[in-house]
Amino acid sequence: MGGYGGASGKTKDKCYRDTGGNKVKDKNAIEVAEYYIKSGKYVAFLQEKPPKNRADLSVDGVHVEVKGLSTLSPNTVESKLRHAHKQIHGEDDRYNIETHRQGKIIILSRHDNKIEKSTIISKMREGVSIAMKKGYLDEKVELWIGKDIYQLN
């Protein structure tokens, strides 16, 4: 069984801690972490280490950055992906190029329920396409809409 975070097994007042012992407050990261923990994955919430960026989670050794988005603007999506990419690779300078970690970006749809899934998927894919054309996006990008998961690249 996977998991991390101090209060596993509690049903009320669940309190996850990051790798530095700080309480995790990012609801998007918690939602994704709980999904993976229920799937039997080992999940660690990564401590922020200013001034460097860092991913939200490590899931079985893969750095995962979670972005909750409600925009349909492909340019805004691209901007968020660029920031997520920087967070995933924020500590690469500490390691040899051969040991850089894999990464994944998860976009949690926070769009209005009245918007068609196909519209959301299309606009998110446009943002991914812009990021890929700019040449920096080497992570897998997933879009989570409710219980449905879509690969965007």
C-alpha positions as CSV (number, residue, x, y, z in Angstrom):
1,M,0.0,0.0,0.0
2,G,1.4,3.4,-0.9
3,G,1.2,6.7,0.8
4,Y,2.9,9.4,2.8
5,G,2.0,12.1,5.1
6,G,1.6,11.3,8.7
7,A,-2.1,11.0,9.2
8,S,-2.9,8.0,6.9
9,G,-5.8,6.0,8.2
10,K,-7.6,9.0,9.7
11,T,-10.9,10.0,8.3
12,K,-11.4,13.3,10.0
13,D,-8.9,16.1,10.2
14,K,-6.5,14.4,7.7
15,C,-3.3,16.3,7.8
16,Y,-0.7,15.6,5.1
17,R,2.9,16.7,5.6
18,D,5.5,17.5,3.0
19,T,9.1,16.2,3.0
20,G,10.1,19.1,5.3
21,G,7.3,18.4,7.9
22,N,5.1,21.3,6.9
23,K,1.3,20.9,6.6
24,V,0.2,20.6,3.0
25,K,-2.5,23.1,2.0
26,D,-2.7,22.7,-1.8
27,K,-6.1,21.1,-2.3
28,N,-5.3,20.2,-5.9
29,A,-2.1,18.3,-4.9
30,I,-4.0,16.6,-2.1
31,E,-6.8,15.4,-4.5
32,V,-4.2,13.9,-6.9
33,A,-2.2,12.4,-4.1
34,E,-5.2,10.7,-2.6
35,Y,-6.0,9.2,-6.0
36,Y,-2.6,7.7,-6.3
37,I,-2.5,6.5,-2.7
38,K,-5.7,4.7,-3.3
39,S,-4.1,3.1,-6.3
40,G,-1.3,1.8,-4.2
41,K,1.4,4.2,-5.3
42,Y,4.0,5.8,-3.0
43,V,3.3,9.5,-2.8
44,A,5.5,12.2,-1.2
45,F,4.5,15.8,-1.0
46,L,7.7,17.8,-1.9
47,Q,8.7,20.7,0.3
48,E,9.0,24.0,-1.5
49,K,12.7,25.2,-1.4
50,P,12.8,28.8,-2.4
51,P,14.3,30.4,-4.4
52,K,14.1,27.3,-6.6
53,N,10.9,25.9,-8.0
54,R,9.9,22.4,-7.1
55,A,7.1,20.0,-8.2
56,D,4.2,19.3,-5.9
57,L,4.5,15.6,-5.6
58,S,6.7,12.6,-6.2
59,V,4.7,9.5,-7.2
60,D,6.8,6.4,-7.3
61,G,9.8,8.6,-8.1
62,V,8.1,10.6,-10.8
63,H,7.9,14.4,-10.1
64,V,4.3,15.6,-10.6
65,E,3.1,19.2,-10.9
66,V,-0.6,19.8,-10.4
67,K,-2.4,22.8,-11.9
68,G,-6.1,23.5,-11.3
69,L,-7.3,25.4,-14.3
70,S,-10.6,27.1,-15.2
71,T,-9.4,29.0,-18.2
72,L,-10.1,28.1,-21.8
73,S,-7.4,30.4,-23.2
74,P,-4.7,28.2,-24.9
75,N,-2.1,31.0,-24.2
76,T,-2.9,30.9,-20.5
77,V,-2.7,27.1,-20.5
78,E,0.7,27.3,-22.2
79,S,1.9,29.8,-19.6
80,K,0.8,27.5,-16.8
81,L,2.6,24.5,-18.5
82,R,5.8,26.6,-18.8
83,H,5.7,27.3,-15.1
84,A,4.9,23.6,-14.3
85,H,7.9,22.5,-16.4
86,K,10.2,24.9,-14.5
87,Q,8.9,23.4,-11.2
88,I,9.4,19.8,-12.3
89,H,13.0,20.6,-13.4
90,G,13.8,23.1,-10.7
91,E,16.4,20.9,-9.0
92,D,18.0,19.4,-12.1
93,D,21.2,21.3,-11.5
94,R,21.8,19.1,-8.4
95,Y,22.0,16.0,-10.5
96,N,23.9,14.6,-13.5
97,I,22.0,14.9,-16.8
98,E,21.6,11.1,-16.8
99,T,19.8,11.1,-13.5
100,H,17.2,13.8,-14.2
101,R,13.8,12.7,-13.0
102,Q,10.9,12.0,-15.2
103,G,8.0,14.4,-14.9
104,K,4.3,14.7,-15.4
105,I,1.9,17.6,-15.4
106,I,-1.7,17.1,-14.3
107,I,-4.3,19.7,-15.2
108,L,-7.3,19.4,-12.9
109,S,-10.3,20.8,-14.7
110,R,-12.0,23.5,-12.6
111,H,-14.2,24.5,-15.5
112,D,-17.9,25.2,-15.3
113,N,-20.0,22.0,-15.6
114,K,-21.9,23.6,-18.4
115,I,-18.9,23.6,-20.7
116,E,-18.7,20.5,-23.0
117,K,-15.8,18.1,-22.2
118,S,-14.9,18.2,-25.8
119,T,-14.4,22.0,-25.7
120,I,-12.2,21.8,-22.6
121,I,-10.1,19.0,-24.1
122,S,-9.7,20.9,-27.4
123,K,-8.6,24.1,-25.7
124,M,-6.2,22.3,-23.3
125,R,-4.7,20.5,-26.3
126,E,-4.2,23.8,-28.1
127,G,-2.2,25.1,-25.1
128,V,-0.1,21.9,-25.0
129,S,0.5,22.3,-28.7
130,I,1.8,25.9,-28.2
131,A,4.1,24.7,-25.4
132,M,5.4,21.9,-27.6
133,K,6.1,24.2,-30.5
134,K,8.1,26.4,-28.1
135,G,10.3,23.3,-27.5
136,Y,10.4,23.0,-23.7
137,L,7.6,20.6,-22.9
138,D,9.0,17.1,-22.4
139,E,6.7,15.9,-19.7
140,K,3.5,13.9,-20.1
141,V,0.4,16.1,-19.7
142,E,-2.9,14.7,-18.4
143,L,-6.2,16.4,-18.1
144,W,-8.5,15.2,-15.3
145,I,-12.2,16.1,-15.7
146,G,-14.0,14.5,-12.8
147,K,-13.1,10.8,-12.9
148,D,-12.0,10.9,-16.5
149,I,-8.3,11.2,-17.4
150,Y,-7.2,12.3,-20.9
151,Q,-3.6,12.2,-22.3
152,L,-3.0,15.6,-24.0
153,N,0.4,14.8,-25.7
